Amino acid sequence: MKSNDAPKTGDLVDFYTNSWVMDRDEYRSRNPGLVLASKLGRHEILWSNGTRSIEHKAYLRTVDKRIGD
């Protein structure tokens, strides 16, 4: 995903951040997620563990982008 591209409804995404402030293990354990809805850079995600959350596009990357990282 390019920096100006936002995930679209139906995309498979991972929560992604380099910030040490975030509890990254908690987020990684629920990856991947499915984008259910998008509005103004915020996306409703259904995570693989069954939970839902609203995330800003800056913290999401499409699953195909993690291959080769």
C-alpha positions as CSV (number, residue, x, y, z in Angstrom):
1,M,0.0,0.0,0.0
2,K,1.5,3.3,-1.0
3,S,1.5,6.0,1.7
4,N,-1.5,7.8,0.1
5,D,-3.4,4.6,-0.6
6,A,-6.1,3.6,1.9
7,P,-7.4,0.1,2.3
8,K,-10.7,-0.6,0.7
9,T,-13.7,-2.5,1.9
10,G,-13.0,-6.2,1.4
11,D,-9.2,-5.8,1.7
12,L,-7.3,-8.2,4.1
13,V,-5.1,-6.1,6.3
14,D,-2.6,-6.3,9.2
15,F,-2.3,-3.8,12.1
16,Y,1.2,-2.4,11.7
17,T,3.3,0.1,13.7
18,N,6.9,0.7,14.7
19,S,5.8,2.6,17.8
20,W,7.1,1.1,21.1
21,V,4.2,2.8,22.8
22,M,1.7,0.4,21.2
23,D,1.3,-3.2,22.6
24,R,2.2,-4.7,19.3
25,D,1.9,-8.4,20.5
26,E,-1.8,-7.8,21.3
27,Y,-2.4,-6.5,17.8
28,R,-0.2,-9.0,16.0
29,S,-2.1,-11.9,17.6
30,R,-5.4,-10.8,16.0
31,N,-3.9,-10.3,12.4
32,P,-5.1,-10.4,9.7
33,G,-8.3,-8.5,9.6
34,L,-11.0,-7.8,7.0
35,V,-12.0,-4.2,6.2
36,L,-15.8,-4.0,6.7
37,A,-16.3,-0.3,6.1
38,S,-14.2,2.8,5.4
39,K,-14.9,6.5,6.0
40,L,-12.6,9.5,6.1
41,G,-9.4,7.5,6.7
42,R,-10.9,5.3,9.4
43,H,-11.7,1.7,8.8
44,E,-13.9,-0.8,10.6
45,I,-11.9,-4.1,10.9
46,L,-13.1,-7.6,11.7
47,W,-10.1,-9.3,13.1
48,S,-9.3,-13.0,12.8
49,N,-10.0,-13.5,16.5
50,G,-13.6,-12.2,16.1
51,T,-13.1,-8.8,17.6
52,R,-13.9,-5.5,15.7
53,S,-12.2,-2.1,15.9
54,I,-11.9,1.2,14.2
55,E,-8.4,1.9,13.0
56,H,-6.7,4.8,11.1
57,K,-5.3,4.0,7.7
58,A,-1.8,4.9,9.0
59,Y,-1.8,1.7,11.2
60,L,-3.0,-0.7,8.4
61,R,-1.2,-2.4,5.6
62,T,-2.6,-4.9,3.1
63,V,-1.5,-8.5,3.7
64,D,0.2,-8.7,0.3
65,K,2.6,-5.9,1.4
66,R,3.9,-7.9,4.3
67,I,5.4,-10.6,2.0
68,G,9.0,-9.8,1.4
69,D,9.3,-7.2,4.3
